[in-house]
Amino acid sequence: MAVPKKKMSKSKSRSRKASAWRVGASARSACDRCGSTKRPHRACGNCGWYAGRQAIEVD
């Protein structure tokens, strides 16, 4: 069984654990109607369509 030779400081162990907290890039998909990029399962900000219907009014 492995035993560490020296005690690891709190800052060293916390910074090592914090490397797993990074947030990746959010997913993107193309709008079926206008082809612009949008977040999945959201209304398109460019044309306002979602699931084959006009969901929001866009100026």
PyMOL Python script that loads the backbone (N, CA, C, O; Angstrom):
from pymol import cmd

cmd.read_pdbstr("""\
ATOM      1  N   MET A   1       0.841  -1.176   0.000  1.00  0.00           N
ATOM      2  CA  MET A   1       0.000   0.000   0.000  1.00  0.00           C
ATOM      3  C   MET A   1       0.887   1.241   0.000  1.00  0.00           C
ATOM      4  O   MET A   1       1.849   1.319   0.764  1.00  0.00           O
ATOM      5  N   ALA A   2       0.566   2.208  -0.853  1.00  0.00           N
ATOM      6  CA  ALA A   2       1.378   3.411  -0.979  1.00  0.00           C
ATOM      7  C   ALA A   2       1.109   4.359   0.179  1.00  0.00           C
ATOM      8  O   ALA A   2      -0.037   4.580   0.571  1.00  0.00           O
ATOM      9  N   VAL A   3       2.187   4.914   0.717  1.00  0.00           N
ATOM     10  CA  VAL A   3       2.101   5.871   1.809  1.00  0.00           C
ATOM     11  C   VAL A   3       2.872   7.122   1.393  1.00  0.00           C
ATOM     12  O   VAL A   3       4.028   7.011   0.983  1.00  0.00           O
ATOM     13  N   PRO A   4       2.261   8.322   1.486  1.00  0.00           N
ATOM     14  CA  PRO A   4       2.983   9.526   1.090  1.00  0.00           C
ATOM     15  C   PRO A   4       4.142   9.836   2.038  1.00  0.00           C
ATOM     16  O   PRO A   4       4.028   9.651   3.250  1.00  0.00           O
ATOM     17  N   LYS A   5       5.265  10.311   1.472  1.00  0.00           N
ATOM     18  CA  LYS A   5       6.426  10.655   2.292  1.00  0.00           C
ATOM     19  C   LYS A   5       6.202  11.938   3.072  1.00  0.00           C
ATOM     20  O   LYS A   5       6.606  12.039   4.230  1.00  0.00           O
ATOM     21  N   LYS A   6       5.563  12.918   2.450  1.00  0.00           N
ATOM     22  CA  LYS A   6       5.339  14.216   3.088  1.00  0.00           C
ATOM     23  C   LYS A   6       3.852  14.550   3.063  1.00  0.00           C
ATOM     24  O   LYS A   6       3.115  14.084   2.194  1.00  0.00           O
ATOM     25  N   LYS A   7       3.423  15.354   4.016  1.00  0.00           N
ATOM     26  CA  LYS A   7       2.037  15.811   4.046  1.00  0.00           C
ATOM     27  C   LYS A   7       1.819  16.823   2.921  1.00  0.00           C
ATOM     28  O   LYS A   7       2.620  17.739   2.735  1.00  0.00           O
ATOM     29  N   MET A   8       0.729  16.648   2.175  1.00  0.00           N
ATOM     30  CA  MET A   8       0.411  17.595   1.101  1.00  0.00           C
ATOM     31  C   MET A   8      -0.360  18.762   1.718  1.00  0.00           C
ATOM     32  O   MET A   8      -1.311  18.553   2.470  1.00  0.00           O
ATOM     33  N   SER A   9       0.051  19.985   1.400  1.00  0.00           N
ATOM     34  CA  SER A   9      -0.600  21.170   1.960  1.00  0.00           C
ATOM     35  C   SER A   9      -2.033  21.287   1.455  1.00  0.00           C
ATOM     36  O   SER A   9      -2.396  20.710   0.430  1.00  0.00           O
ATOM     37  N   LYS A  10      -2.843  22.047   2.195  1.00  0.00           N
ATOM     38  CA  LYS A  10      -4.243  22.231   1.818  1.00  0.00           C
ATOM     39  C   LYS A  10      -4.360  22.936   0.472  1.00  0.00           C
ATOM     40  O   LYS A  10      -5.201  22.571  -0.350  1.00  0.00           O
ATOM     41  N   SER A  11      -3.522  23.943   0.244  1.00  0.00           N
ATOM     42  CA  SER A  11      -3.610  24.684  -1.017  1.00  0.00           C
ATOM     43  C   SER A  11      -3.221  23.810  -2.206  1.00  0.00           C
ATOM     44  O   SER A  11      -3.807  23.928  -3.282  1.00  0.00           O
ATOM     45  N   LYS A  12      -2.244  22.946  -2.018  1.00  0.00           N
ATOM     46  CA  LYS A  12      -1.819  22.058  -3.105  1.00  0.00           C
ATOM     47  C   LYS A  12      -2.922  21.052  -3.446  1.00  0.00           C
ATOM     48  O   LYS A  12      -3.217  20.828  -4.620  1.00  0.00           O
ATOM     49  N   SER A  13      -3.528  20.450  -2.426  1.00  0.00           N
ATOM     50  CA  SER A  13      -4.564  19.453  -2.695  1.00  0.00           C
ATOM     51  C   SER A  13      -5.836  20.108  -3.226  1.00  0.00           C
ATOM     52  O   SER A  13      -6.521  19.531  -4.071  1.00  0.00           O
ATOM     53  N   ARG A  14      -6.157  21.309  -2.739  1.00  0.00           N
ATOM     54  CA  ARG A  14      -7.360  21.997  -3.233  1.00  0.00           C
ATOM     55  C   ARG A  14      -7.197  22.432  -4.680  1.00  0.00           C
ATOM     56  O   ARG A  14      -8.140  22.342  -5.467  1.00  0.00           O
ATOM     57  N   SER A  15      -6.011  22.901  -5.035  1.00  0.00           N
ATOM     58  CA  SER A  15      -5.799  23.317  -6.424  1.00  0.00           C
ATOM     59  C   SER A  15      -5.817  22.114  -7.365  1.00  0.00           C
ATOM     60  O   SER A  15      -6.242  22.235  -8.514  1.00  0.00           O
ATOM     61  N   ARG A  16      -5.366  20.973  -6.896  1.00  0.00           N
ATOM     62  CA  ARG A  16      -5.414  19.765  -7.709  1.00  0.00           C
ATOM     63  C   ARG A  16      -6.853  19.306  -7.923  1.00  0.00           C
ATOM     64  O   ARG A  16      -7.219  18.893  -9.023  1.00  0.00           O
ATOM     65  N   LYS A  17      -7.669  19.378  -6.869  1.00  0.00           N
ATOM     66  CA  LYS A  17      -9.073  18.996  -6.981  1.00  0.00           C
ATOM     67  C   LYS A  17      -9.862  20.000  -7.811  1.00  0.00           C
ATOM     68  O   LYS A  17     -10.815  19.628  -8.496  1.00  0.00           O
ATOM     69  N   ALA A  18      -9.471  21.273  -7.755  1.00  0.00           N
ATOM     70  CA  ALA A  18     -10.198  22.328  -8.461  1.00  0.00           C
ATOM     71  C   ALA A  18     -10.048  22.219  -9.967  1.00  0.00           C
ATOM     72  O   ALA A  18     -10.839  22.820 -10.694  1.00  0.00           O
ATOM     73  N   SER A  19      -9.083  21.492 -10.459  1.00  0.00           N
ATOM     74  CA  SER A  19      -8.901  21.363 -11.903  1.00  0.00           C
ATOM     75  C   SER A  19     -10.072  20.610 -12.540  1.00  0.00           C
ATOM     76  O   SER A  19     -10.287  20.727 -13.746  1.00  0.00           O
ATOM     77  N   ALA A  20     -10.824  19.846 -11.761  1.00  0.00           N
ATOM     78  CA  ALA A  20     -11.978  19.112 -12.283  1.00  0.00           C
ATOM     79  C   ALA A  20     -13.238  19.966 -12.291  1.00  0.00           C
ATOM     80  O   ALA A  20     -14.271  19.515 -12.784  1.00  0.00           O
ATOM     81  N   TRP A  21     -13.187  21.202 -11.754  1.00  0.00           N
ATOM     82  CA  TRP A  21     -14.363  22.057 -11.673  1.00  0.00           C
ATOM     83  C   TRP A  21     -14.619  22.838 -12.943  1.00  0.00           C
ATOM     84  O   TRP A  21     -15.649  23.504 -13.046  1.00  0.00           O
ATOM     85  N   ARG A  22     -13.726  22.784 -13.910  1.00  0.00           N
ATOM     86  CA  ARG A  22     -13.859  23.589 -15.121  1.00  0.00           C
ATOM     87  C   ARG A  22     -15.139  23.258 -15.878  1.00  0.00           C
ATOM     88  O   ARG A  22     -15.559  22.103 -15.951  1.00  0.00           O
ATOM     89  N   VAL A  23     -15.737  24.281 -16.428  1.00  0.00           N
ATOM     90  CA  VAL A  23     -16.966  24.121 -17.190  1.00  0.00           C
ATOM     91  C   VAL A  23     -16.612  24.119 -18.670  1.00  0.00           C
ATOM     92  O   VAL A  23     -15.897  24.998 -19.150  1.00  0.00           O
ATOM     93  N   GLY A  24     -17.116  23.130 -19.380  1.00  0.00           N
ATOM     94  CA  GLY A  24     -16.846  23.039 -20.813  1.00  0.00           C
ATOM     95  C   GLY A  24     -17.756  23.949 -21.610  1.00  0.00           C
ATOM     96  O   GLY A  24     -18.654  24.586 -21.059  1.00  0.00           O
ATOM     97  N   ALA A  25     -17.524  24.005 -22.888  1.00  0.00           N
ATOM     98  CA  ALA A  25     -18.354  24.825 -23.771  1.00  0.00           C
ATOM     99  C   ALA A  25     -19.757  24.227 -23.866  1.00  0.00           C
ATOM    100  O   ALA A  25     -19.925  23.008 -23.888  1.00  0.00           O
ATOM    101  N   SER A  26     -20.750  25.095 -23.922  1.00  0.00           N
ATOM    102  CA  SER A  26     -22.122  24.616 -23.996  1.00  0.00           C
ATOM    103  C   SER A  26     -22.410  24.051 -25.386  1.00  0.00           C
ATOM    104  O   SER A  26     -21.784  24.445 -26.370  1.00  0.00           O
ATOM    105  N   ALA A  27     -23.353  23.135 -25.452  1.00  0.00           N
ATOM    106  CA  ALA A  27     -23.701  22.487 -26.714  1.00  0.00           C
ATOM    107  C   ALA A  27     -24.428  23.465 -27.630  1.00  0.00           C
ATOM    108  O   ALA A  27     -25.140  24.352 -27.158  1.00  0.00           O
ATOM    109  N   ARG A  28     -24.253  23.308 -28.904  1.00  0.00           N
ATOM    110  CA  ARG A  28     -24.901  24.154 -29.912  1.00  0.00           C
ATOM    111  C   ARG A  28     -25.531  23.268 -30.966  1.00  0.00           C
ATOM    112  O   ARG A  28     -25.033  22.181 -31.258  1.00  0.00           O
ATOM    113  N   SER A  29     -26.622  23.735 -31.533  1.00  0.00           N
ATOM    114  CA  SER A  29     -27.263  23.029 -32.636  1.00  0.00           C
ATOM    115  C   SER A  29     -27.735  24.065 -33.646  1.00  0.00           C
ATOM    116  O   SER A  29     -27.772  25.258 -33.346  1.00  0.00           O
ATOM    117  N   ALA A  30     -28.090  23.617 -34.826  1.00  0.00           N
ATOM    118  CA  ALA A  30     -28.543  24.525 -35.881  1.00  0.00           C
ATOM    119  C   ALA A  30     -30.059  24.595 -35.886  1.00  0.00           C
ATOM    120  O   ALA A  30     -30.744  23.596 -35.668  1.00  0.00           O
ATOM    121  N   CYS A  31     -30.567  25.780 -36.136  1.00  0.00           N
ATOM    122  CA  CYS A  31     -32.011  25.981 -36.244  1.00  0.00           C
ATOM    123  C   CYS A  31     -32.492  25.320 -37.534  1.00  0.00           C
ATOM    124  O   CYS A  31     -31.857  25.459 -38.579  1.00  0.00           O
ATOM    125  N   ASP A  32     -33.611  24.601 -37.461  1.00  0.00           N
ATOM    126  CA  ASP A  32     -34.151  23.916 -38.633  1.00  0.00           C
ATOM    127  C   ASP A  32     -34.679  24.900 -39.673  1.00  0.00           C
ATOM    128  O   ASP A  32     -34.649  24.613 -40.870  1.00  0.00           O
ATOM    129  N   ARG A  33     -35.160  26.053 -39.226  1.00  0.00           N
ATOM    130  CA  ARG A  33     -35.787  27.002 -40.145  1.00  0.00           C
ATOM    131  C   ARG A  33     -34.788  27.954 -40.785  1.00  0.00           C
ATOM    132  O   ARG A  33     -34.759  28.093 -42.008  1.00  0.00           O
ATOM    133  N   CYS A  34     -33.956  28.621 -39.954  1.00  0.00           N
ATOM    134  CA  CYS A  34     -33.059  29.645 -40.514  1.00  0.00           C
ATOM    135  C   CYS A  34     -31.607  29.199 -40.582  1.00  0.00           C
ATOM    136  O   CYS A  34     -30.810  29.824 -41.283  1.00  0.00           O
ATOM    137  N   GLY A  35     -31.240  28.133 -39.872  1.00  0.00           N
ATOM    138  CA  GLY A  35     -29.881  27.597 -39.940  1.00  0.00           C
ATOM    139  C   GLY A  35     -28.885  28.250 -39.005  1.00  0.00           C
ATOM    140  O   GLY A  35     -27.714  27.871 -39.004  1.00  0.00           O
ATOM    141  N   SER A  36     -29.312  29.222 -38.204  1.00  0.00           N
ATOM    142  CA  SER A  36     -28.374  29.855 -37.272  1.00  0.00           C
ATOM    143  C   SER A  36     -28.141  28.938 -36.074  1.00  0.00           C
ATOM    144  O   SER A  36     -28.944  28.044 -35.807  1.00  0.00           O
ATOM    145  N   THR A  37     -27.045  29.160 -35.356  1.00  0.00           N
ATOM    146  CA  THR A  37     -26.736  28.327 -34.193  1.00  0.00           C
ATOM    147  C   THR A  37     -27.584  28.763 -33.005  1.00  0.00           C
ATOM    148  O   THR A  37     -27.848  29.949 -32.807  1.00  0.00           O
ATOM    149  N   LYS A  38     -28.004  27.772 -32.220  1.00  0.00           N
ATOM    150  CA  LYS A  38     -28.818  28.035 -31.033  1.00  0.00           C
ATOM    151  C   LYS A  38     -28.542  26.958 -30.007  1.00  0.00           C
ATOM    152  O   LYS A  38     -27.946  25.930 -30.331  1.00  0.00           O
ATOM    153  N   ARG A  39     -28.968  27.178 -28.770  1.00  0.00           N
ATOM    154  CA  ARG A  39     -28.859  26.169 -27.728  1.00  0.00           C
ATOM    155  C   ARG A  39     -29.918  25.100 -27.968  1.00  0.00           C
ATOM    156  O   ARG A  39     -31.018  25.435 -28.405  1.00  0.00           O
ATOM    157  N   PRO A  40     -29.633  23.831 -27.702  1.00  0.00           N
ATOM    158  CA  PRO A  40     -30.634  22.774 -27.900  1.00  0.00           C
ATOM    159  C   PRO A  40     -31.832  22.948 -26.956  1.00  0.00           C
ATOM    160  O   PRO A  40     -31.671  23.397 -25.821  1.00  0.00           O
ATOM    161  N   HIS A  41     -33.002  22.600 -27.419  1.00  0.00           N
ATOM    162  CA  HIS A  41     -34.260  22.640 -26.659  1.00  0.00           C
ATOM    163  C   HIS A  41     -34.633  24.053 -26.241  1.00  0.00           C
ATOM    164  O   HIS A  41     -35.271  24.243 -25.205  1.00  0.00           O
ATOM    165  N   ARG A  42     -34.245  25.047 -27.033  1.00  0.00           N
ATOM    166  CA  ARG A  42     -34.595  26.441 -26.790  1.00  0.00           C
ATOM    167  C   ARG A  42     -35.123  27.033 -28.089  1.00  0.00           C
ATOM    168  O   ARG A  42     -34.801  26.549 -29.174  1.00  0.00           O
ATOM    169  N   ALA A  43     -35.926  28.069 -27.980  1.00  0.00           N
ATOM    170  CA  ALA A  43     -36.410  28.776 -29.166  1.00  0.00           C
ATOM    171  C   ALA A  43     -35.234  29.504 -29.812  1.00  0.00           C
ATOM    172  O   ALA A  43     -34.328  29.967 -29.120  1.00  0.00           O
ATOM    173  N   CYS A  44     -35.253  29.602 -31.122  1.00  0.00           N
ATOM    174  CA  CYS A  44     -34.194  30.278 -31.864  1.00  0.00           C
ATOM    175  C   CYS A  44     -34.282  31.781 -31.598  1.00  0.00           C
ATOM    176  O   CYS A  44     -35.358  32.370 -31.697  1.00  0.00           O
ATOM    177  N   GLY A  45     -33.168  32.387 -31.267  1.00  0.00           N
ATOM    178  CA  GLY A  45     -33.152  33.821 -31.013  1.00  0.00           C
ATOM    179  C   GLY A  45     -33.207  34.640 -32.283  1.00  0.00           C
ATOM    180  O   GLY A  45     -33.520  35.830 -32.242  1.00  0.00           O
ATOM    181  N   ASN A  46     -32.906  34.021 -33.406  1.00  0.00           N
ATOM    182  CA  ASN A  46     -32.888  34.736 -34.679  1.00  0.00           C
ATOM    183  C   ASN A  46     -34.279  34.805 -35.308  1.00  0.00           C
ATOM    184  O   ASN A  46     -34.715  35.876 -35.729  1.00  0.00           O
ATOM    185  N   CYS A  47     -34.979  33.668 -35.374  1.00  0.00           N
ATOM    186  CA  CYS A  47     -36.296  33.647 -36.022  1.00  0.00           C
ATOM    187  C   CYS A  47     -37.448  33.394 -35.046  1.00  0.00           C
ATOM    188  O   CYS A  47     -38.600  33.664 -35.386  1.00  0.00           O
ATOM    189  N   GLY A  48     -37.168  32.880 -33.836  1.00  0.00           N
ATOM    190  CA  GLY A  48     -38.214  32.678 -32.839  1.00  0.00           C
ATOM    191  C   GLY A  48     -38.960  31.365 -32.950  1.00  0.00           C
ATOM    192  O   GLY A  48     -39.958  31.174 -32.256  1.00  0.00           O
ATOM    193  N   TRP A  49     -38.512  30.458 -33.795  1.00  0.00           N
ATOM    194  CA  TRP A  49     -39.198  29.184 -33.974  1.00  0.00           C
ATOM    195  C   TRP A  49     -38.652  28.126 -33.034  1.00  0.00           C
ATOM    196  O   TRP A  49     -37.468  28.118 -32.697  1.00  0.00           O
ATOM    197  N   TYR A  50     -39.551  27.222 -32.614  1.00  0.00           N
ATOM    198  CA  TYR A  50     -39.173  26.056 -31.803  1.00  0.00           C
ATOM    199  C   TYR A  50     -40.169  24.945 -32.072  1.00  0.00           C
ATOM    200  O   TYR A  50     -41.376  25.184 -32.033  1.00  0.00           O
ATOM    201  N   ALA A  51     -39.700  23.747 -32.343  1.00  0.00           N
ATOM    202  CA  ALA A  51     -40.513  22.550 -32.567  1.00  0.00           C
ATOM    203  C   ALA A  51     -41.538  22.753 -33.686  1.00  0.00           C
ATOM    204  O   ALA A  51     -42.678  22.301 -33.574  1.00  0.00           O
ATOM    205  N   GLY A  52     -41.132  23.432 -34.765  1.00  0.00           N
ATOM    206  CA  GLY A  52     -41.990  23.575 -35.916  1.00  0.00           C
ATOM    207  C   GLY A  52     -43.086  24.616 -35.806  1.00  0.00           C
ATOM    208  O   GLY A  52     -44.025  24.606 -36.602  1.00  0.00           O
ATOM    209  N   ARG A  53     -42.987  25.527 -34.826  1.00  0.00           N
ATOM    210  CA  ARG A  53     -44.003  26.568 -34.683  1.00  0.00           C
ATOM    211  C   ARG A  53     -43.345  27.845 -34.194  1.00  0.00           C
ATOM    212  O   ARG A  53     -42.230  27.827 -33.672  1.00  0.00           O
ATOM    213  N   GLN A  54     -44.053  28.957 -34.371  1.00  0.00           N
ATOM    214  CA  GLN A  54     -43.562  30.262 -33.913  1.00  0.00           C
ATOM    215  C   GLN A  54     -43.742  30.320 -32.398  1.00  0.00           C
ATOM    216  O   GLN A  54     -44.874  30.381 -31.917  1.00  0.00           O
ATOM    217  N   ALA A  55     -42.649  30.303 -31.641  1.00  0.00           N
ATOM    218  CA  ALA A  55     -42.731  30.281 -30.189  1.00  0.00           C
ATOM    219  C   ALA A  55     -42.674  31.682 -29.577  1.00  0.00           C
ATOM    220  O   ALA A  55     -43.382  31.967 -28.611  1.00  0.00           O
ATOM    221  N   ILE A  56     -41.829  32.560 -30.141  1.00  0.00           N
ATOM    222  CA  ILE A  56     -41.702  33.920 -29.627  1.00  0.00           C
ATOM    223  C   ILE A  56     -41.672  34.904 -30.794  1.00  0.00           C
ATOM    224  O   ILE A  56     -41.280  34.556 -31.908  1.00  0.00           O
ATOM    225  N   GLU A  57     -42.093  36.139 -30.518  1.00  0.00           N
ATOM    226  CA  GLU A  57     -42.033  37.189 -31.527  1.00  0.00           C
ATOM    227  C   GLU A  57     -40.641  37.801 -31.509  1.00  0.00           C
ATOM    228  O   GLU A  57     -40.154  38.206 -30.453  1.00  0.00           O
ATOM    229  N   VAL A  58     -40.004  37.872 -32.655  1.00  0.00           N
ATOM    230  CA  VAL A  58     -38.673  38.471 -32.775  1.00  0.00           C
ATOM    231  C   VAL A  58     -38.783  39.651 -33.725  1.00  0.00           C
ATOM    232  O   VAL A  58     -39.347  39.539 -34.813  1.00  0.00           O
ATOM    233  N   ASP A  59     -38.237  40.786 -33.300  1.00  0.00           N
ATOM    234  CA  ASP A  59     -38.296  41.990 -34.137  1.00  0.00           C
ATOM    235  C   ASP A  59     -37.350  41.911 -35.313  1.00  0.00           C
ATOM    236  O   ASP A  59     -37.280  42.844 -36.113  1.00  0.00           O
TER     237      ASP A  59
END
""", "prot")
cmd.dss("prot")
cmd.show_as("cartoon", "prot")
cmd.util.cbc("prot")
cmd.orient("prot")
